[in-house]
Amino acid sequence: MPNLKPIEEQLRTGAEFTLTEEQYLNQTGSTMPKSNSYIKNRSAVAKLAKRYNYKIVITEVPKVVEYEKLMSFERKGE
């Protein structure tokens, strides 16, 4: 069960806000549910949002890929 207190604090302000999946995980301790329909309509966070007169809108955006270094060991002279 996610800890929704951090999200509830934001909802109480009355301001609109957006959370990435990573931010949701950091704030609630749980991963975002997989089904968009479930998130928007039946999840605990959906019920909380409705209580504060919010609706949840899910937008899927490309995730920026970070680069990592690869260390290759190649034979000299080949």
URVENMO-V997844 format. One record per residue. SS is DSSP state (H for helix, E for strand, L for the rest). OMEGA is omega in whole degrees, -180 to 180 (999 if undefined). Layout:
BEGIN
((SS,OMEGA) (SS,OMEGA))
END
This chain:
BEGIN
((L,-179) (L,173) (L,-174) (L,-179) (H,178) (H,179) (H,179) (H,177) (H,178) (H,179) (H,-179) (H,-179) (H,-179) (L,-180) (L,174) (L,179) (L,-179) (L,176) (L,170) (L,176) (H,-180) (H,178) (H,177) (H,179) (H,-179) (H,-178) (H,-173) (H,-176) (L,-180) (L,175) (L,177) (L,178) (L,-176) (L,-174) (L,178) (H,180) (H,179) (H,-180) (H,-173) (H,-169) (H,-170) (L,-175) (L,177) (H,-180) (H,176) (H,179) (H,178) (H,179) (H,-179) (H,180) (H,180) (L,177) (L,174) (L,167) (L,178) (L,176) (L,180) (L,176) (L,177) (L,-178) (L,178) (L,179) (L,179) (L,-180) (L,176) (L,179) (L,172) (L,-180) (L,173) (L,178) (L,180) (L,176) (L,-177) (L,180) (L,179) (L,174) (L,179) (L,999))
END
